[in-house]
């Protein structure tokens, strides 16, 4: 959407409803997109997921095969501490939430959708037991968020958004850690910060909406495999799901009418599944 189209949409919105209330500033419209146009279709989103997974797998196995030929025979070390870094994709998807309206028997079905985004991070791992390890990691996912059907005159609200996550996972290696190809499964708790960028908060406040950055308890589950390219360095591929509550971003949990103006609400319920794929490199830091 161009700047002129955005300005036109905002003028139409204000002329039809005198919204926001007169006590709020009306010159801070940057950062949020108001549009009745359809978002990306689910089919395109599925295609992007398949393409991302295929691309990551291809890069992973190509790198592993080339390094294997160059290195020849070597003994895989099993160190006490490891460090790792990764890059991949994050795919939270979309959901709908029934939100009551105060004073009315009906409710609004408010939608929440996240675009697929880039996923990066790193961490450290401790190999305390022969087949079990513990890993502490930080990750960042950058993706736009869209809330739909907040009100009849505000059908769509989209803004810049990112997810910061700290996780503590337990990994199980069924073949141990002294073989070249090491499949594993993992799971563990964590905390996710759903961060709304400042420009979006300012623009939303101009419309009477005060957005916040919620924290959510998260459970991570998944699996993967790592392949040693040398005695102390390995490439890995991983697929998993980060399960948390749905963030409400500080919006009222019900809609209401104040002074003739409808104040939108959003009542999140259920769970958010943030699927992710990643490829990375692991380095062993010390011997036992």
N, C-alpha and C positions, 0 to 999 in steps of 0.2 A: 504494500500500500504506500503510495506517495504521500508527501507532506500535505499537498493540496487536498487529496482525498480524505486524509485524516482530519484536516480542519473542517471540511464540509460535513463529515459525519458528526463531529462534535457540535457544530452549529445546529444541525438538524435535531440532535438529541436535546440540546438546551431549549430550542424554540418550542419543541413539542411538550416539554415537561417542566421547564424552569428548573432543571436539575443540573447541578447540585443546588442546595439551599443558598439563599443570597449571602449568608454569612461566610461562605467558603470562597477561596480564590478560584478564579475561572481561567487563569492564564498558564496553567501548568499541565498541559495535555501530552507532553512528550513522555515516551517510555511505555505507554500502553496502547494497544491497537484495539479499536472498536470496529467490528465488522460483522456483517451478516453472511459473508462468504463462507463456504464450507472449508473445513480444515482438511489436512491430508487424509486420503481414504485409508481404510484399514488394509486394503490390498497392497498399497504402496509401502505401508509400514512393515507388513510381513515380508515383502520383497527386500527391504533394506536390512531386516534382521538376517535373512538367509544369506544375502550378499556379504554382510559383515562377518558372519561366522565362517563362510567359505574362504574369505580373504585372510582371516586370521589363521585358519587351519593350514592354508596353502603356504603362508609365510613361515609358520612354525616348522612344518615338516621339511620345507626346502632348506631352511637354515640348519636344521638338525642333520639332514642327509649330507650337505656339503661339508659341514664340520666333521662328521664321522669319517669321511674319506680322508680328510686332511690329518686328523689326529692319529688314526690307526688304533692300536691296542693301548689301553691305559687302565689303571685301577681307580675305581670311584672311591673317593674319600668320604668319610662320614664324620663331619665336624660337629662341634657342639653348637656353634652359632652361624647363622646365615643371614644375608641381606638380599632383598629382592625389589625389583621395580617392574611396573607393568603399564600397558596401554590397551584400551579396548573400547567396547561400546556398552551403553546402558539403555534399557528399554522398559520403562515403568508402565506404559500402556495407559488405559483410561478407565474411568468408573463413573457411576451415577449415584446420587445421594438424595433421598427424599427429605426435604427441608420444610418444616411447618411454617405457617404464617399466623402470627398472633392475631386473635380475634376472628379468624376464619377457620372453617372446618376442612378446607382444602390445603394442599401442600404443593411445593414446587419441586420438580425433579432437576436438581442442579448437577451439572457434569464437571468432571475434573480430568484433564488430559495432559500428559507430559510427552513432549517430542523426544525421539531418540537422540542421544547425545554422546559426546566423547567422555571416556572414563579413564582416569590416570591415577597413579598412586604408588605406594611402596611400603616397606616395613621390614621387620626383623623376625627371625624364627629361632627357636631354641629346640634342639633335638635331645631331649632329656631321656627318652626311652628308645628302644631299638626300632619300634614301628610307629611310635606316636610322637608328634611334635606339637608345639604351641607357637602361634604366630600373632604378633601385634601389628596392625596395619592402619594406614590412613589412605583414604581415597576421595577423589573429587569428581563429580559428574556435572557437566554443564549442559543444561537443557531448558528450553522454554516451557512454561506452564500456561495452560488455558483453562479458565473457568467459564462454563456456558450456562445460559438461562438463569442468570442472577435476577433479572427482571425483564419485563416486556421491552423496555427501552434500552436495555443493556444486554443484548443477546450473547455477546462474546467479549471476554477480557483476556488478553494475552500479554505476557511480559517476560523479561529475562529472569532466569532462576537457576540455582545450582544446589547440589546436595553434597554436604561434607559428611564423611562417615569415619568413625573410629570403630574398629572391630577387633575382638580377641577370639581367634579360632583355634580349635583342636583339629589336627590333621592325622589321619590314619593311613599308613602305607602298607597294604597287604603283602607286598613282596619285599618289604624292608627298604633300606636306603643305601644298600651296597651294590645294587644292580644299575645298569645304565638307564633303562626305561622304568620309571617309578610312577605307576598310577596311584591315586589317592582320593579319599573323600574327606570332607571337612564340615564343620558346623561350629557355631558359637554366637555369643551375644555381642551387641554393639550399640552405639548411639548415632543417630543421624540428625544433622541440622539442615532443615529445608530453608535455604537463604533466598530471600527476595531482594533483588538489587535495588539500590537507593532510588534510582530514577523511576522505577515502577512504584515504589512506596509514595514518592512525592506526587506522582500523577494520580494514584488512587486516592490519596488524601484530598486532592482537589475535587473529587467526586463524592466525598463524605465517607470513604472507606479507609480505615486504618489497618494496614497489614502488619503482621508480625512474623518473626522467624521462629517457628516451632521446633523443638527437639522431640524425637520419637525413639523409643526403645526398639531395637532391631535384632532379628534373628537371621543369621546367614547360613545357608545350606548349599552344598554343591559338590563338585568333584572335578578332577582334571588329571593331568599327567605331566611329568617333567622328564626331559631327556638330556643326559650329560654330554656336553660337547667336549669336555676335558675333565681332568680329575677333580677340579674344584668349581666348574662353571656349568650351568644347565639352562636350557630354554624350557619354558613351560606354557601350557595352554590350560585355561580353566573356564568352566561354565557354572553359574550359580544363581541363586535367588536371595534377595535381601527383603525380608518380610517385616513390615512395620505397620503401625496404625496410619490412617489417612490424615495428613495435616490439615488443620482448619485455617491456618494463617491469620488467626485473630479475628476472623469475621464473626458476627453474631450467629448463634446457633439456630436462630429463627428469623424470618422476615417480619417486618412490622411497618405500620404506617404512622408517621409522626408529622403533625402539621400539614397534612395533605400530601406528604412526600413518602414514597415507598422506600424503606431502607432495606437493601438486600441482606439475606442471611445465607448461611451455608452450614449444614449439620453433617460432618463427616461420620461415616460408619464403616465397619468392616476392616479389611486389611489391604495394604498396598504391596503389590509384588513388583519389585524392581529387579528384573532379570538383567544379567550382565555376562559378557564374554570378555576375556582378556588373554593377552600373550605377554610374556615377560622374560626377564633374565634373572637368574639366581647366582649369587656368589657365596662360597664358603669362606668364613672369616677366620676360623681358628681350628686347630686340631683338638682332639679329646685329650 
